[in-house]
Amino acid sequence: MKVALPTGLCLLVAMCQCAAKNFSATVAPDNSQFSVSVGRNVVIGHSSKSAMLYVGLGQTVFSEALGNFHIRDYIQDRMGLYQFNYTKGTNQDSVLLQGGPFKVKVTLSTKNNQDLVLSFQNMGQNFTHAWLRLSATADEKIFGGGEQFSHLNLRESSYHSLEFFSSLRADDKVYPMWTREQGVGRDKSSNTTFFADLKTGGGGDFSTTYFPQPTFFSSRNFYMHFTGTGYMTFDFGVPQFHEVMMKGSTINDIYFNSGTSLLVLVQQVSQMLGRMPALPSWAYDGIIMGVQGGTEVMMKRYDEAKAAGVRIRGLWIQDWAGILKTSFGKRLFWNWKWNTTIYAGLDQKIKDLKNDGVRVTTYINPNLNIYGDLYKNASSQGFVVKNQTGQPYLFNFGEFFCGIIDLTNPSAVQWYKTNIIYPMLDLGIRGWMADFGEYLPADAKMFNGQSGEAVHNTWPVLWAKLNREAVEEKNLLGEVVFWMRAGYTGTSNYTTLLWAGDQNVDFSTGDGLPSTIPAALSAGMVGIGMSHFDIGGYTTFGSLGLKRSEELLLRSAEMAIFTPVMRTHEGNQPTYNVQMYSSSGMLGVFHNNLANYTKSVMNEYTTSGTPAQRPLFLMYPDDTETYKIKYQYMYGPDLLVAPVTRPGVTIWTLYLPKGEQWIYTWNNTVVNPGYVHVDAPLGLPPIFYRYNSSFASLFRTFQNYQPINLPQHTTQTPRNISGTVGNTFNPYVMFLCFILISNVLFK
């Protein structure tokens, strides 16, 4: 299957001739071993005890329920290709690896702006699986891998020592590259995950994600990017090496590149894979408020927010096509066209709201309910994915069945744009959630002759491409924003925004508010420079006590201020959840003070590839402590954000990197680097800015904001901010009253 390559990657591929070698190889005099280095780092080692490549025979079984894949590898035989013949050349090297009936030639070259490219040619018996071993050091840290919700450093353990020995913990530090539902809870020790597994097998785990990407960065200042799109797993659990399992008899090229810093490497990857365009100004100049219930309810919520001083710049009506009730809660009727009964007069309201500076946004996905007229039309023309018998593959999406538009069929793609996206745009819709993209069954039969398994990881890229093309064909890029959760290599070249998917309405590290931080940071490193999340979370099980509190809503909102887009979601069971419009602390407390700063942050990404939300180590690589921090980030070059991610807490500990003078935003006090403890009442999250920031005059205006007082959260008398490095100082804490929803910082 062919997907258009990102512009940067096209340029690289066009440079077909090899350059002078930017790698070095050392072969032992007795031909017992060899190693290959990029920069000053050994990346490949081969010896009689540890081969570079293993191959084998076996079978991989994909079982799926509601987008949750359970994948089992049954390996019958695995053989190391220990015998080798290494040949050095002027422009490239090659090594012939052999073991039993298996023989693979590996070509090593410098091309495509990469220091080292490994290319593989099978010259012996076919195999079904291959395992590549890459050299590692015990203290090496690995980042990237797409959007990872549990860990920033992928060599961090997920389980305690005793838990590790249980059968459920055997895959610690193993990351599959397979787009899927991330799961509910994502922590095998939690009750939420237990019940989700019990009901549907959909609990997930630390490694499950909507958006895997086989691009990884080493703390030794190099990256490795795997160009294949098939099923892979990356095992970072052994101190001396990393092992990559690749399914299939063909091994695609693997890139290695070294750099002076991780920041430089992140920028290079962004250039290679493609960057998202700048957001339209309305998307970051106020909040996008999620509302449901029809035209009357939509306008009532908007008028209430506007009267309270909230700066609304978008209304998100995901139920625009109709509602379907299931045991999970309120779902949508997947027949993607304007429901004129529920949203009577929407066409005129869209015009009226635009005159008021507000855009209306909706929801679509590539699946169609079999009872809708759109499915019947598409199916009659053969535009849906087929099953093994050649009939439409009817997929259970949770108490309703849908057909899946075949995105490998150019005519089906054009049908979708003509019948769904063009009419939305003509109606005046200026944004939408482009949901799903990870459900394609492995046993499906595609129009292009491939299996669902072969297309599965590129499916969300095709979905992003369809949406982007439709927007561009209507000449509306720069006015329209669509946001996606699923992705793979190439998604950054097409989508306009990422969102973190369906978090629980809680503070759990596996699937709650905290998980959105490493998700944004890891995604940012692999090219997705602008992302956001559902304020307050989504997944609700009210009968089991999983429901959104006012504290969670406010804590997530105050964090969302320091992301490119602020958008609220009612959740799948809205009546159990505190809502933006029902919270005593939400209305009238949002300001757009950060819009200009956000614009500069966004422009930095679109020109250089530096993501909006950045791990501390990306900006302060010489401070070894920053590599341990995963729940803080830099928003742009100047703002350090340390969100409060636990309930019932009003004192927060955070780390300020060395090499800067830091200003505590809410009282403009200078703080020295190191660990500090700071008051963190609701509405005033721990935020610091760099002393030399060009936006310092803007940040100083925040000192007069006040905390939000809820009945269960009495604001304490301002305390000292104390640090392990530097002096103690008394902050007369004039906190910010929620730079949140109305004049949203950058939304």
Residue pairs with C-beta under 8 A, 6 or more apart in sequence:
1 408
1 446
1 448
1 450
1 454
1 455
1 458
3 458
3 461
3 462
3 465
3 490
4 465
5 13
5 490
6 272
6 273
6 274
6 490
6 492
6 493
7 274
7 493
8 271
8 272
8 273
8 274
9 272
9 273
9 274
12 112
12 113
12 114
12 272
13 112
15 111
15 112
15 113
16 111
17 111
18 91
18 92
18 109
18 110
18 111
19 91
19 110
19 111
20 91
20 110
21 91
21 92
21 93
21 109
21 110
22 38
22 110
22 115
22 116
22 258
23 36
23 37
23 38
23 108
23 110
23 115
23 116
23 256
24 36
24 37
25 34
25 35
25 36
25 37
25 86
25 88
25 93
25 108
26 34
26 35
26 37
27 33
27 34
27 86
27 88
28 34
31 84
31 86
32 47
32 48
33 45
33 46
33 47
33 48
34 45
34 46
34 84
34 86
34 95
35 42
35 44
35 45
35 46
35 135
36 42
36 43
36 44
36 45
36 108
36 116
37 43
38 115
38 116
38 222
38 256
38 257
38 258
39 115
39 221
39 222
39 258
39 259
40 258
41 135
41 218
41 220
41 221
41 222
41 258
42 135
43 116
43 134
43 135
43 222
43 224
43 256
44 52
44 133
44 134
44 135
45 52
45 133
45 135
45 241
46 52
46 84
46 95
48 82
50 133
50 240
50 241
51 80
51 81
51 82
51 97
51 99
51 133
52 81
52 84
52 95
52 97
52 106
52 132
52 133
53 80
53 81
53 97
53 104
53 106
53 130
53 131
53 132
53 133
54 78
54 79
54 80
54 81
54 130
54 131
54 133
55 78
55 79
55 81
55 99
55 102
55 104
55 127
55 129
55 130
55 131
56 75
56 76
56 77
56 78
56 79
56 127
56 128
56 129
56 130
56 131
57 75
57 76
57 77
57 127
57 128
57 129
58 73
58 74
58 75
58 76
58 77
58 128
58 129
59 73
59 74
59 76
59 128
60 71
60 72
60 73
60 74
60 128
60 129
60 231
60 247
61 71
61 72
61 74
62 69
62 70
62 71
62 442
62 443
62 453
63 69
63 70
63 71
63 72
64 70
64 439
64 441
64 442
65 200
65 201
65 202
66 181
66 200
66 202
66 396
66 397
66 398
67 180
67 181
67 202
67 436
67 438
67 439
68 180
68 181
68 183
68 200
68 201
68 202
68 204
69 178
69 180
69 442
70 201
71 176
71 178
71 231
73 129
73 245
73 247
75 129
78 129
78 131
79 99
79 100
79 102
80 99
81 97
81 98
81 99
81 102
81 103
81 104
82 99
83 97
83 98
83 99
84 95
84 96
84 97
84 98
85 95
85 96
86 93
86 94
86 95
87 93
87 94
87 95
87 96
91 109
91 110
92 107
92 108
92 109
92 110
93 107
93 108
93 109
94 105
94 106
94 107
94 108
95 105
95 106
95 108
96 103
96 104
96 105
96 106
96 123
97 103
97 104
97 105
97 106
98 124
100 125
101 124
101 125
102 124
102 125
102 127
103 122
103 123
103 124
103 125
104 120
104 121
104 122
104 123
104 124
104 130
104 251
105 120
105 121
105 123
106 118
106 119
106 120
106 121
107 118
107 119
107 120
107 121
108 116
108 117
108 118
109 116
109 117
109 119
110 116
110 117
111 117
112 255
113 257
113 268
113 272
114 255
114 256
114 257
115 222
115 256
115 257
115 258
116 255
116 256
116 257
117 253
117 254
117 255
117 256
118 253
118 254
118 256
119 253
120 250
120 251
120 252
120 253
122 249
122 250
122 251
126 249
127 249
128 247
128 248
128 249
129 245
129 246
129 247
129 248
130 245
130 246
130 248
130 251
131 243
131 244
131 245
131 246
132 243
132 244
132 246
132 251
132 254
133 241
133 242
133 243
133 244
134 224
134 241
134 242
134 243
134 244
135 240
135 241
136 236
136 238
136 239
136 240
136 241
136 242
137 220
137 239
138 239
138 240
139 219
140 155
140 218
140 219
140 220
141 153
141 155
141 218
141 219
141 627
142 153
142 154
142 155
142 216
142 217
142 218
142 219
142 236
142 242
143 152
143 153
143 154
143 216
143 217
143 219
143 262
143 522
143 525
143 615
144 154
144 213
144 215
144 216
144 217
144 223
144 522
144 525
144 526
145 154
145 175
145 177
145 212
145 213
145 214
145 215
145 216
145 234
145 522
145 526
146 177
146 209
146 211
146 212
146 213
146 214
146 215
146 487
146 488
146 522
146 523
146 526
147 209
147 210
147 211
147 212
147 213
147 487
147 498
147 500
147 519
147 520
147 522
147 523
147 528
147 531
148 154
148 175
148 207
148 209
148 518
148 519
148 522
149 182
149 186
149 206
149 209
149 500
149 510
149 511
149 515
149 516
149 518
149 519
150 158
150 186
150 206
150 207
150 509
150 510
150 515
150 518
151 158
151 206
151 518
151 630
152 518
152 521
152 522
152 615
152 630
153 627
153 628
153 630
154 173
154 175
154 216
154 234
154 236
155 173
155 236
155 237
156 173
157 164
157 172
157 173
158 169
158 172
158 173
158 205
158 206
159 169
159 172
163 169
163 189
164 172
168 188
169 188
171 205
171 207
172 237
173 235
173 236
173 237
174 207
174 233
174 234
174 235
174 236
174 237
175 207
175 212
175 233
175 234
175 235
175 236
176 207
176 208
176 212
176 231
176 232
176 233
177 212
177 213
177 214
177 226
177 231
177 232
177 233
177 234
177 457
178 212
178 231
178 456
178 457
179 209
179 210
179 211
179 212
179 437
179 438
179 456
179 457
179 459
179 460
179 486
179 487
179 488
180 208
180 209
180 210
180 438
181 202
181 204
181 208
181 210
181 438
181 439
182 204
182 208
182 209
182 210
182 501
182 502
182 511
183 193
183 196
183 202
183 203
183 204
183 205
183 208
183 511
184 192
184 193
184 196
184 202
184 203
184 204
184 502
184 504
184 511
184 539
185 191
185 192
185 193
185 194
185 196
185 203
185 204
185 504
185 508
185 510
185 511
186 193
186 203
186 204
186 205
186 206
186 208
186 510
186 511
186 515
187 193
187 205
187 206
187 508
187 509
187 510
187 511
188 194
188 203
188 205
190 508
190 510
192 203
192 504
192 508
192 511
192 541
192 544
192 546
193 203
193 204
193 205
193 510
193 511
194 203
195 203
195 541
195 544
196 202
196 203
196 204
197 203
204 511
206 510
210 437
210 438
210 460
210 485
210 486
210 487
210 501
211 460
211 485
211 486
211 487
211 488
211 491
211 498
211 523
211 528
212 457
212 488
213 487
213 488
213 489
213 491
213 526
213 527
214 225
214 226
214 228
214 232
214 234
214 489
215 223
215 224
215 225
215 226
215 269
215 273
215 489
215 526
215 527
216 223
216 224
216 225
216 234
217 223
217 262
217 265
217 266
217 525
218 224
219 262
219 627
221 258
221 259
221 260
221 261
221 262
221 265
222 256
222 257
222 258
222 259
222 265
223 255
223 256
223 257
223 259
223 265
223 268
223 269
224 254
224 255
224 256
225 254
225 255
225 257
225 269
225 272
225 489
226 232
226 244
226 246
226 252
226 254
226 255
227 252
227 253
227 254
227 255
227 489
228 246
228 248
228 251
228 252
229 252
229 454
229 457
229 458
229 488
229 489
230 246
230 247
230 248
230 453
230 454
230 457
231 246
231 247
231 453
231 456
231 457
232 244
232 245
232 246
232 247
233 244
233 245
234 242
234 243
234 244
235 242
235 243
235 244
235 245
236 242
257 265
257 268
258 265
259 265
259 268
261 621
262 525
262 617
262 618
262 621
263 610
263 618
263 619
263 621
266 524
266 525
266 609
266 610
266 611
266 618
267 608
267 609
267 610
268 609
269 525
269 526
269 527
269 609
270 492
270 527
270 529
270 605
270 608
270 609
270 610
271 609
273 489
273 490
273 492
273 493
273 526
273 527
274 490
274 492
274 493
274 494
274 527
275 492
275 493
275 527
275 529
275 605
275 606
275 609
276 492
276 495
276 496
276 497
276 528
276 529
276 530
276 605
276 606
277 477
277 478
277 496
277 606
278 478
278 602
278 603
278 606
279 481
279 496
279 497
279 530
279 564
279 565
279 602
280 430
280 478
280 479
280 480
280 481
281 595
281 599
282 313
282 314
282 357
282 358
282 359
282 430
283 313
283 314
283 431
283 481
283 497
283 564
283 565
283 747
284 564
284 565
284 595
284 598
284 599
284 602
284 744
284 745
284 746
284 747
285 311
285 313
285 592
285 595
285 743
285 744
285 746
285 747
286 311
286 312
286 313
286 314
286 357
286 566
286 592
286 742
286 743
286 744
286 747
287 310
287 311
287 312
287 313
287 314
287 566
287 567
287 568
287 590
287 740
287 741
287 742
287 744
287 747
288 312
288 313
288 314
288 315
288 316
288 361
288 431
288 565
288 566
288 567
288 568
288 747
289 301
289 302
289 305
289 310
289 312
289 314
289 315
289 316
289 567
289 568
289 580
289 581
289 741
290 316
290 318
290 534
290 567
290 568
290 569
290 570
290 580
291 297
291 298
291 301
291 302
291 315
291 316
291 317
291 570
291 581
292 317
292 318
292 319
292 323
292 330
292 570
292 574
293 319
293 342
294 342
294 343
294 344
295 342
295 343
295 344
295 345
295 346
295 349
298 315
298 317
298 343
298 349
299 349
301 315
301 581
302 312
302 315
302 353
302 358
304 581
304 587
305 312
305 580
305 581
305 587
305 741
305 742
306 312
308 587
308 588
308 742
309 587
309 588
309 590
309 742
310 586
310 587
310 588
310 590
310 741
310 742
311 590
311 591
311 592
311 741
311 742
311 743
311 744
312 358
312 741
312 742
313 357
313 358
313 359
313 744
313 747
314 358
314 359
314 360
314 361
314 430
314 431
314 567
314 747
315 353
315 358
315 359
315 360
315 361
316 361
316 362
316 363
316 431
316 433
316 567
316 568
316 569
317 343
317 360
317 361
317 362
317 363
318 332
318 362
318 363
318 433
319 330
319 332
319 339
319 342
319 363
320 338
320 339
320 342
320 343
320 346
320 362
320 363
321 332
321 333
321 334
321 335
321 336
321 337
321 338
321 339
321 362
321 363
322 332
322 333
322 335
322 339
322 342
323 330
323 331
323 332
323 333
323 342
324 330
324 331
324 332
324 333
324 334
324 369
324 400
325 331
326 398
326 399
326 400
327 399
328 398
328 399
328 572
329 540
329 571
329 572
329 573
330 572
330 573
330 574
331 398
331 399
331 400
331 572
332 363
333 339
333 369
333 372
334 365
334 367
334 368
334 369
334 372
334 397
334 400
334 402
335 368
335 369
335 371
335 372
335 373
335 374
335 375
336 364
336 365
336 368
336 374
336 420
336 424
337 374
337 419
337 420
337 423
338 346
338 347
338 423
338 427
340 346
346 360
346 427
347 427
347 428
349 360
350 360
350 427
350 428
350 429
351 428
353 359
353 360
354 428
359 430
359 431
360 428
360 429
360 430
361 429
361 430
361 431
361 432
361 433
361 481
362 424
362 429
362 431
362 432
362 433
363 432
363 433
363 435
364 420
364 421
364 424
364 432
364 433
364 434
364 435
365 434
365 435
365 436
365 437
366 404
366 405
366 407
366 416
366 436
366 437
366 463
366 466
367 395
367 397
367 402
367 403
367 404
367 405
367 436
367 439
368 374
368 375
368 378
368 384
368 402
368 403
368 404
368 405
369 375
369 400
369 401
369 402
370 394
370 401
370 402
370 403
374 419
374 420
375 384
375 402
375 403
377 419
378 384
378 403
378 405
378 412
378 415
378 416
378 419
379 392
379 403
381 411
381 412
381 415
382 409
383 405
383 406
383 409
383 411
383 412
383 415
383 416
384 392
384 393
384 403
384 404
384 405
384 406
384 412
385 392
385 393
385 403
385 404
385 405
385 406
385 440
385 441
385 444
385 445
385 446
385 452
386 392
386 393
386 406
386 444
386 445
386 446
387 393
387 394
387 443
387 444
387 445
388 443
388 445
390 445
392 403
393 403
393 404
393 441
393 444
393 445
394 401
394 402
394 403
395 401
395 402
395 403
395 404
395 439
395 441
397 439
404 439
404 440
404 444
405 412
405 413
405 415
405 416
406 412
406 446
406 447
407 413
407 459
407 462
407 463
407 466
408 446
408 447
408 448
408 450
408 455
408 462
409 447
409 448
412 447
413 462
413 466
413 469
416 466
417 466
417 469
417 470
417 473
421 466
421 467
421 470
421 471
422 470
422 474
424 432
425 470
425 471
425 474
425 476
425 480
430 476
430 479
430 480
430 481
431 480
431 481
431 482
431 483
432 482
432 483
433 482
433 483
433 484
433 499
434 463
434 464
434 467
434 482
434 483
434 484
434 495
435 484
435 485
436 463
436 486
437 459
437 460
437 463
437 464
437 484
437 485
437 486
437 487
438 459
438 460
438 485
438 486
440 452
440 455
440 456
440 459
441 452
442 451
442 452
442 453
442 456
443 451
443 452
443 453
444 451
444 452
444 455
445 451
445 452
446 452
446 454
446 455
448 455
455 462
457 488
458 488
458 490
459 486
460 484
460 486
460 487
460 488
460 491
461 487
461 488
461 489
461 490
461 491
461 494
463 484
463 486
464 484
464 487
464 490
464 491
464 494
464 495
465 494
467 482
467 484
467 494
467 495
468 477
468 494
468 495
468 496
471 477
471 480
471 482
471 496
477 496
480 496
481 496
481 497
481 565
482 495
482 496
482 497
483 495
483 496
483 497
483 498
483 499
483 532
483 565
484 491
484 495
484 497
484 498
484 499
485 498
485 499
485 500
485 501
485 502
487 495
487 498
487 528
491 498
491 528
492 526
492 527
492 528
492 529
495 528
497 530
497 531
497 532
497 564
497 565
498 523
498 528
498 530
498 531
498 532
499 531
499 532
499 533
499 534
499 567
500 515
500 516
500 519
500 520
500 531
500 532
500 533
500 534
501 538
502 534
502 538
502 539
503 511
503 512
503 513
503 515
503 516
503 533
503 534
503 537
503 538
503 539
504 511
504 512
504 537
504 538
504 539
504 546
505 512
505 536
505 537
505 538
505 539
505 540
505 546
505 547
505 548
505 549
505 552
505 571
505 577
506 512
506 513
506 537
506 546
506 552
507 513
507 514
507 552
507 555
507 645
507 646
507 647
508 514
508 515
509 515
509 645
511 539
512 537
513 537
513 552
513 555
513 556
513 559
513 643
513 645
514 631
514 645
516 533
516 559
517 630
517 631
517 632
517 633
517 643
517 645
518 630
518 631
519 531
519 533
520 531
520 533
520 563
520 613
520 633
521 611
521 613
521 614
521 615
521 630
521 633
523 531
523 611
524 531
524 611
524 612
524 613
524 614
525 611
525 615
525 618
527 609
528 611
529 605
529 606
529 609
529 610
529 611
529 612
530 564
530 565
530 602
530 605
530 611
530 612
531 563
531 564
531 612
531 613
532 560
532 563
532 564
532 565
532 566
532 567
533 556
533 560
533 563
534 567
534 568
534 569
534 571
535 553
535 556
535 557
535 560
535 566
535 567
535 568
535 569
535 580
536 548
536 552
536 553
536 556
536 557
536 568
536 569
536 571
536 577
536 578
536 579
536 580
537 548
537 552
537 556
537 569
537 571
538 569
538 571
538 572
539 546
539 571
539 572
540 546
540 547
540 548
540 571
540 572
540 573
540 576
540 577
541 547
541 573
542 573
542 575
542 576
547 573
547 576
547 577
548 571
548 576
548 577
548 578
549 578
549 647
550 578
550 583
550 584
550 585
550 710
551 647
551 648
551 682
551 710
551 712
551 713
552 578
552 647
553 577
553 578
553 579
553 580
553 583
553 586
554 583
554 585
554 586
554 682
554 683
554 708
554 710
554 738
555 643
555 644
555 645
555 682
555 685
557 566
557 568
557 580
557 586
557 738
557 740
557 741
558 643
558 644
558 682
558 683
558 684
558 685
558 738
558 739
558 740
559 641
559 643
559 685
560 566
560 567
560 740
561 594
561 685
561 738
561 739
561 740
561 744
561 745
562 594
562 613
562 635
562 639
562 641
562 643
562 685
562 687
562 745
563 612
563 613
563 635
563 746
564 598
564 601
564 602
564 612
564 746
564 747
565 746
565 747
566 740
566 741
566 744
566 745
566 746
566 747
567 747
568 579
568 580
568 741
570 577
570 579
571 577
580 586
580 587
580 741
581 587
584 710
585 682
585 683
585 708
585 709
585 710
585 738
586 738
586 740
586 741
587 741
588 742
589 683
589 708
589 737
589 738
589 740
589 741
589 742
590 738
590 739
590 740
590 741
590 742
590 743
590 744
591 739
591 740
591 742
591 743
591 744
591 745
592 742
592 743
592 744
592 745
592 746
592 747
593 698
593 701
593 702
593 739
593 743
593 745
594 698
594 739
594 744
594 745
594 746
595 743
595 744
595 745
595 746
596 695
596 698
597 636
597 638
597 639
597 695
597 698
597 745
597 746
598 612
598 636
598 745
598 746
598 747
599 746
600 636
600 695
601 612
601 635
601 636
601 637
601 746
602 612
602 746
604 610
604 636
604 637
605 611
605 612
610 618
612 635
612 636
613 633
613 634
613 635
614 633
614 634
614 635
614 636
615 626
615 629
615 630
615 633
615 634
616 623
616 626
616 629
616 632
616 633
616 634
616 640
616 655
616 657
617 623
617 626
617 627
617 629
618 634
619 634
619 637
619 657
620 626
620 657
620 658
620 659
620 660
622 658
622 659
623 657
623 658
623 659
623 673
625 655
625 657
625 658
626 655
626 657
629 655
631 642
631 643
631 645
632 640
632 641
632 642
632 643
632 654
632 655
633 640
633 641
634 640
634 641
635 641
637 690
637 693
638 689
638 690
638 693
638 694
638 695
638 699
639 687
639 688
639 689
639 699
640 654
640 656
640 657
640 662
640 687
640 688
640 689
640 690
641 685
641 686
641 687
642 652
642 654
642 685
642 686
642 687
642 688
643 685
643 686
644 652
644 680
644 685
644 686
649 680
650 679
650 680
650 681
650 682
650 713
650 715
650 716
651 677
651 678
651 679
651 680
651 719
652 677
652 678
652 679
652 680
652 686
653 675
653 676
653 677
653 678
654 675
654 676
654 678
654 686
655 674
655 675
655 676
656 662
656 671
656 672
656 673
656 674
656 675
656 676
656 688
656 723
656 725
657 673
658 673
658 674
658 725
659 673
660 673
660 690
660 691
661 670
661 671
661 672
661 690
661 691
661 692
662 670
662 671
662 672
662 673
662 688
662 689
662 690
662 691
663 669
663 670
663 671
663 688
663 689
663 690
663 691
663 696
663 699
664 670
664 671
664 678
664 688
664 721
664 731
665 687
665 688
665 689
665 699
665 702
665 703
665 736
666 684
666 687
666 702
666 703
666 705
666 731
666 733
666 734
666 735
666 736
667 703
667 731
667 732
667 733
667 734
668 700
668 703
669 721
669 729
669 730
669 731
670 691
670 729
671 688
671 721
671 723
671 726
671 729
672 723
672 725
672 726
672 727
673 723
673 725
673 726
674 723
674 724
674 725
674 726
675 723
675 724
675 725
676 721
676 722
676 723
676 724
677 719
677 721
677 722
677 723
678 686
678 721
678 731
679 716
679 718
679 719
679 721
679 731
679 733
679 735
680 686
681 707
681 708
681 709
681 713
681 715
681 716
681 733
681 735
682 707
682 708
682 709
682 710
682 713
683 705
683 706
683 707
683 708
683 735
683 736
683 737
683 738
683 740
684 705
684 706
684 707
684 733
684 735
684 736
684 737
687 702
687 736
689 695
689 696
689 699
690 696
693 699
702 736
702 739
703 734
704 734
705 734
705 735
705 736
705 737
705 738
705 739
706 734
706 735
706 736
706 737
707 715
707 733
707 735
707 737
708 737
708 738
709 715
718 730
718 731
718 732
718 733
720 728
720 729
720 730
720 731
721 728
721 729
721 731
722 728
739 745
